[in-house]
């Protein structure tokens, strides 16, 4: 029995000594620089907005008001921005009908807002496909801004 106790004491002392050895290597730093923690960049042709993730361009078959021309307003990311040769009410009615004819359902139509703008929220064949079309008066022009959801068909 004494030999067993002696062996146990030697074993315990041996375990305690394992953590007490010294080394000439410096200890690792308490903190190490973190790299690559930012979110991966969005896929090409996709942009994050406050509204959601959008495609940077509209598909070729997306409705376009007759006589409209692409423009820039500097108001932020959009799938498309057009200068349209008609008043806000006419353009809003046209877009709502054209979107419904293209297979989108109107979730909501709001406005006129304080600035005179109207907004159409649409959903595609799947509920994940969303489109926001804002029609706004701007300095004698009517500007249409389209946010086309990234999960909507690209063609």
Secondary structure by P-SEA (a helix, b strand, c coil): caaaaaaaaaaaaaaaacccccccccccccccccccccccccccccccccccbbbccccccccccccbbbbbcccccccccccccccaaaaaaaaaaaaaaacccccccccccccbbbbbbbbcccccbbbbbbbbbcccbbbbbbbcccccccc
